[in-house]
Amino acid sequence: MRATSRSTIRRWVPCAVLVVPVVLIGGGLPRSGLSAGPAQEKDAELLKDARDAFEPLPKDMATREFPVSPERVSLGRKLFFDPRISVDGTVSCSRCHLSALYATDALPKSHGARDKVLPRNANTLFNTALQFKQHWRGDFENVETQAKHALTGPGFGNPDFAAAMARVNAIAGYPELFKKGFPGEADPVNADNWGRAVGAFERTLVTPSRFDEYLGGKTDALTLTERNGLRVFMDIGCVNCHGGVGIGGGKFRKFGVKEDYWKATGSKEIDKGRFDLTKDPADTYTFKVPGLRNVEMTPPYFHDGSVGTLPEAVRVMARVQLGKTLSDEETGAIVTFLKSLTGNPPADFMTPPVLPPAGFK
């Protein structure tokens, strides 16, 4: 996906302005829902609207620049699960992205080496390589750059890349695996190749759901209730930010268009978002719009993990982004649709691999 400049971001109109007003029936669901009119025609119209707003997941997230060769993916999978590269031997990528928790850690804010509390909540890694930037503030262009810089960040805690690669070289088996993953290179054990290998593995972490079957034309892949929730999701205005293949993850938005976000979330700390990176006042409280695939399985929510349940997160978003107070019926409809975005975790992610011989040379 193509990155967007800050100058473009400043010209965007807030989501609330983009919402097309809908007529509610007795304060309930939008009149455009599935409760009226010939069912077949309404199903066809809904599918057309959904295809205009969303895209099905690909089989993997490889690109020409970042392929997913079997050798590279196998190496990246081992590196992803190996804690021995961190400064204290306790942290791997999988510490913040656990198999049992849909590639999250269920903490408001993750913990890195020497139990240092990290700045923000860990997003799931499933489908994330499709997003236009990585991390809440868009710190990194892609998963490869993020994986590389994790080596010297507070997660792994290494003082520099040389120290991290010394740890890799000292573990029997890795040098040969790097040669297989990056053939023809004189010295393949380097931080760039670490990032490429881990990124290759992450680019295989695709979780298609029944929603992808629906977009493919199988209308009954979603229940009538889920389709009704999809219509509400689009008509309320959620789709203006949460569209595309990731149901989000394709743009930056200010968190708190209609009111200060922390008043709704109860956040104990106020995070200025991208402003801390760019120092541009227009970026204050701006974050990457998160993707909503598997959102049912990845609480707590928002950059600081300040909201613990999905219905409350939906209400907060409607309130602070759209200036809307959702009814219980509307909230329930949206949550029901969002649950249809849950896919099966990739098998290679659910079971850690056998790592090269334990211990250092």
DAZI-V84708 format. One line per field, one symbol per residue. psi: psi as a letter, one per 20 degrees, with the letter a starting at -180 (. if undefined). burial: b if it has 9 or more other C-alpha atoms within 8 Angstrom, else e. A space follows every 50 residues. Layout:
psi->???
burial->???
This chain:
psi->qpqpqhhggiiqpqghhippqqpqokjcqqhjajiqrpggghgggggghg hhhrqqqrhakqrhhnrmqgggggghgghhioiiirhjjiprhihimqgi klkajjqgprpbqkkpprhrqoqqipjhiiqirqrhikhqhrhgggggih hjaighjqhrhghghhgghiophgghhhhhhmqiphminrhghgghgghg ghiimpmqahhhgghiinhjhqrhghhghggggghhjhihhmaahjlajj rqqpolghrphihhikphqopichhhghjphijpkprppqqjpjhhjkrr qrhjkipiqgghggggghghhikqoqrhggghggggghhiiprpqphihh oqrprqpqrq.
burial->eeeeeeeebeeeebbbebbeebebeeebbbbebbeeeeeeebbeebbeeb bebbbbbeebbbeeebebeebbbbbbbbbbbbbbbbbeebbbbbebbbbe bbbbbebbbbbbbeebebebbbebbbbbbbbbbbbbbbbbbbbbbbbbeb bbbbbbbbeebebbbebbbebbebbebbbbbbeeeeebbbbbbbbbbbbb bbbbbbbbbbbbbbbeeebebbeebbbbbbbbbbbbbbbbbbbbbbbbbb bbbbbbbbbbbbebbebeeeebbbbeeeeeeebbbbbbbebbbbbbebbb beebbbbbbbbbbbbbbbbbbbbeebeebbbbbbbbbbbbbbbebbeebb eeeeeeeeeee
